């Protein structure tokens, strides 16, 4: 069974979605997956419309207009005979999560809007989807101001922790790297204790601290359990900065990160997913 057979591409008709379309198309071509476009009609009609016309007429007109716009949106990239289009209503994030679960989608692809998204990640549709969705979410960088770079399959980097859930993340990273015929490497960050400590990647260190040796041993155990053996980089410093710098040094085409398996405000929101998606120098696949 294919790891990715059905891709959900939520669209809001923005330039971010237009910029991301070739990226999604490339992903689908590599995985032989079907792409479905989803638009969730949110907001409400103007007070004037509701004053002069019955609510059901206004709602019907808004829905018809959105359906026609969705039908013609990106039709050359995703022809109607090959890509379905779905129209929902209500909260965008809730609609995306619901459709993903009910439709059995294997991957959600979403742009990260520059500007507001980077200034305040919490509260955005993408952030809510990252928190609540069960499926992997692939996000790109700054798609509103620049087209995301071509999805390559050379160097994929997986951020790995030492907890038990890392086995799940490793297995998925191994499978997705094989699907894209990519080289896969792992990076683990150890928080620095000294104020102002520079990020140290330890790529050529002759000696290692006891903490690093213990981390390497644990990662080796996790790799054995996942049936893989990938090169490992241990970075020391502020966690997010260390991971971002490692991804940059390793020239990652895609960064794979794990989200907590528990949804909700006390679940996935505890991890570094949002900060990594916001600041990563490459697309991020959160699983």
C-alpha positions in Angstrom: 0.0 0.0 0.0 1.3 3.4 -1.0 2.4 5.6 1.9 0.8 8.7 0.2 -2.1 8.0 -2.1 -4.4 10.9 -1.4 -3.3 14.5 -0.8 -5.6 17.2 0.6 -4.7 20.7 -0.6 -6.8 23.3 1.3 -7.1 26.6 -0.7 -8.2 30.1 0.2 -7.7 31.5 -3.3 -4.6 33.4 -2.0 -1.3 34.0 -3.8 0.2 31.6 -1.3 -1.9 28.8 -2.7 -1.0 29.8 -6.3 2.7 29.8 -5.4 2.4 26.4 -3.7 0.5 24.7 -6.6 3.7 23.5 -8.5 5.1 22.2 -5.2 1.9 20.1 -4.5 1.8 18.9 -8.1 5.4 17.8 -7.9 4.7 15.9 -4.6 1.8 14.2 -6.2 3.8 13.2 -9.3 6.6 11.7 -7.2 4.1 9.7 -5.0 1.5 9.0 -7.8 -1.0 10.4 -5.4 -4.4 12.0 -6.1 -4.9 15.7 -5.1 -8.1 17.0 -3.8 -8.7 20.8 -3.4 -10.7 21.9 -0.4 -12.1 25.4 0.3 -13.9 26.1 3.5 -16.3 29.0 3.2 -16.1 31.0 6.4 -17.2 34.3 7.7 -20.7 35.7 7.1 -22.6 37.8 4.7 -22.8 41.6 5.1 -25.4 43.1 7.4 -26.9 44.9 4.4 -27.5 41.7 2.4 -29.1 40.0 5.4 -31.3 43.1 5.9 -32.7 43.2 2.4 -32.7 39.5 1.5 -33.7 36.2 3.3 -30.7 34.5 5.0 -31.1 31.3 3.0 -30.9 33.2 -0.3 -27.8 35.0 0.8 -26.2 31.8 2.0 -27.1 30.0 -1.2 -25.5 32.8 -3.3 -22.3 32.8 -1.3 -22.0 29.1 -1.6 -22.7 29.1 -5.4 -20.1 31.8 -5.9 -17.5 30.0 -3.9 -18.2 26.7 -5.7 -17.7 28.4 -9.1 -14.5 30.0 -7.9 -13.2 26.7 -6.6 -14.1 25.0 -9.9 -11.9 27.4 -11.9 -9.1 27.8 -9.4 -5.8 26.2 -10.5 -7.7 24.2 -13.1 -4.6 24.0 -15.4 -2.5 22.5 -12.6 -5.2 20.3 -11.3 -7.7 19.4 -14.0 -11.2 18.5 -12.9 -11.0 15.0 -14.4 -8.0 14.2 -12.2 -8.5 16.3 -9.1 -11.6 16.5 -7.0 -12.9 19.7 -5.4 -14.7 19.9 -2.1 -16.5 22.9 -0.6 -17.1 23.2 3.1 -18.4 25.8 5.5 -17.5 27.0 8.9 -14.2 27.3 10.7 -11.4 26.6 8.2 -9.2 24.5 10.5 -12.0 22.5 11.8 -13.2 21.8 8.3 -9.8 20.7 7.1 -9.3 18.4 10.0 -12.8 16.9 9.6 -12.4 16.3 5.8 -9.0 14.8 6.3 -10.3 12.2 8.8 -13.5 11.4 7.0 -11.8 11.2 3.6 -8.8 9.1 4.7 -6.3 11.6 3.3 -2.6 10.6 3.8 -1.1 14.1 3.6 -2.2 17.7 4.1 -0.2 20.3 2.1 -0.5 23.9 3.3 1.5 27.1 2.6 2.7 29.2 5.6 1.5 32.8 4.9 4.4 35.2 5.3 3.8 38.3 7.5 1.0 37.4 9.9 1.9 33.7 10.1 5.5 34.4 10.9 4.7 37.1 13.5 2.2 35.1 15.4 1.8 31.4 14.5 -0.8 30.6 17.1 -4.3 31.4 16.0 -3.6 30.8 12.3 -5.4 28.1 10.3 -2.2 26.3 9.7 -1.3 26.3 13.4 -4.7 24.8 14.3 -4.4 22.1 11.7 -0.9 21.2 12.9 -2.4 20.9 16.4 -5.5 18.9 15.6 -4.9 16.8 12.5 -3.9 13.2 12.7 -2.4 13.1 9.2 1.1 14.3 8.3 1.2 18.0 7.3 3.6 19.3 4.7 4.2 23.1 4.9 6.4 25.3 2.8 8.3 28.5 3.6 7.0 32.0 2.8 4.8 30.9 -0.1 3.1 34.3 -0.2 6.2 36.2 -1.1 8.1 33.6 -3.0 7.4 30.3 -4.7 8.6 27.4 -2.5 11.6 25.8 -4.0 11.2 22.7 -6.0 10.6 19.6 -3.9 13.8 17.6 -4.2 14.6 14.1 -3.1 18.3 14.4 -2.2 18.7 15.2 1.5 16.0 14.7 4.0 16.7 15.3 7.6 14.6 13.9 10.5 14.6 15.6 13.9 14.7 12.9 16.5 14.1 12.9 20.2 14.8 10.2 22.7 11.3 9.3 23.8 9.4 6.2 22.8 7.3 8.0 20.2 10.5 8.6 18.3 10.1 5.1 16.9 7.0 6.1 15.1 8.6 9.2 13.7 11.7 7.2 12.6 9.6 4.6 10.8 7.7 7.2 8.9 10.9 9.1 8.0 12.5 5.9 6.7 9.4 5.1 4.6 9.0 8.6 3.2 12.7 8.9 2.4 12.5 5.6 0.5 9.4 6.8 -1.4 11.3 9.9 -2.5 14.5 8.0 -3.1 16.2 10.4 -0.6 19.2 10.3 1.6 18.0 10.4 5.2 20.0 11.7 8.1 19.0 12.3 11.7 19.6 15.3 14.0 19.2 15.4 17.8 19.6 18.6 19.9 21.0 18.7 23.5 20.1 22.0 25.2 23.1 24.1 26.1 23.4 25.2 29.8 25.7 28.2 29.3 24.2 31.6 28.6 25.0 32.8 25.1 26.3 29.3 24.1 26.9 29.1 20.3 25.4 26.1 18.5 27.8 23.2 18.3 27.1 20.5 15.8 29.9 18.2 16.8 30.4 16.8 13.3 34.2 16.3 13.8 34.6 16.1 17.6 37.1 13.6 18.8 35.6 13.3 22.2 32.0 13.5 23.3 30.4 14.3 26.6 28.6 11.6 28.5 25.3 13.1 27.6 26.1 12.9 23.9 27.3 9.3 24.2 24.1 8.4 26.0 22.0 10.2 23.3 23.8 8.3 20.5 23.3 5.0 22.2 19.6 5.7 22.6 19.2 6.8 19.0 21.0 3.6 17.9 18.5 1.6 19.8 15.6 3.5 18.2 17.1 3.0 14.8 17.4 -0.7 15.3 13.7 -0.9 16.4 12.8 1.1 13.2 14.9 -1.2 11.0 17.2 1.5 9.7 20.7 3.0 10.1 21.1 6.6 9.2 23.9 9.0 10.0 23.3 11.1 13.2 24.3 14.6 14.0 24.2 15.7 17.7 23.8 19.5 18.1 24.3 21.4 21.3 22.7 24.8 22.0 19.2 26.4 22.2 17.0 23.6 20.9 15.2 25.4 18.0 18.3 27.3 16.9 20.4 24.1 17.1 18.0 22.1 14.9 17.6 25.0 12.4 21.3 25.4 12.1 21.8 21.6 11.6 19.1 21.6 8.9 21.0 24.4 7.2 24.4 22.8 7.5 23.1 19.5 6.3 21.5 21.3 3.3 18.1 19.7 4.0 15.6 19.7 1.2 12.8 18.6 3.7 12.9 18.6 7.5 10.8 15.8 9.1 9.6 16.5 12.6 7.4 14.6 15.0 4.3 16.0 16.6 2.9 14.7 19.9 0.4 11.8 19.2 -2.0 13.4 21.6 -4.1 16.2 20.0 -5.6 19.2 21.9 -4.2 22.2 23.7 -2.2 20.1 26.1 -0.9 17.7 23.5 0.8 18.8 20.3 1.1 22.4 21.4 3.8 21.4 23.8 6.4 20.6 21.2 8.5 22.7 18.9 6.4 22.1 15.8 5.2 25.7 15.4 8.6 27.3 15.9 10.2 24.8 13.5 7.6 25.4 10.8 7.9 29.1 11.2 11.7 29.4 11.0 12.9 26.3 9.0 15.0 27.1 5.9 13.1 24.4 4.0 9.7 22.7 3.8 8.7 20.9 7.0 6.9 17.5 7.1 5.3 17.2 10.6 4.1 13.7 11.5 
